[in-house]
């Protein structure tokens, strides 16, 4: 079973997807981490996020994803960099490289192969911005998780505080608004809700409630498959 969860920045989709995967005993794939891996490659090479630099950068390093304890890990040139991908600098660069056609083309096959492999057994939860619309249009279940801009900004601010970063609320709000614009206006794989995706608005939901809503759909779908 493949469960695709999409949504804008800081909507709670990744935490929810991770919780659903754990509850179902499925593999968890965070597509955002893969783009962050590419962003790290750009930064280490000292390259700006341009189409020409994308061709150069993608030839300089090898990006791979593996599954360890049912969680996806990102490797650059054979080195596991998963725990290094959550700095503000990488966050900013990831939003830029994600708009580059050559990057998206390169990562499409990587994501599709990983998802199809583990979707067959034991099942997989994939999360991102184009999982249900582009990468896995054949997913068994699709969800679109969202929340108001203000709520998402507060969540992201809390995340920054947890790692010792202290940006202002206004700066975080502006950054998320800009990321929303970039994601929704890009020509390739723009952020949008798949026509058959269940909408989950999380402004007034706890994380546990978000996980429960989706997990109940998983149980129902699993029961239908057994009939």
PyMOL commands that set and color helices and strands:
alter all, ss='L'
color gray80, all
select helices_A, chain A and resi 13-24+31-45+51-60+82-84+88-97+101-120+131-135+149-162+169-185+207-226
alter helices_A, ss='H'
color red, helices_A
select strands_A, chain A and resi 2-7+27-30+63-68+71-76+79-80+124-128+141-146+198-201
alter strands_A, ss='S'
color yellow, strands_A
deselect
rebuild
show_as cartoon
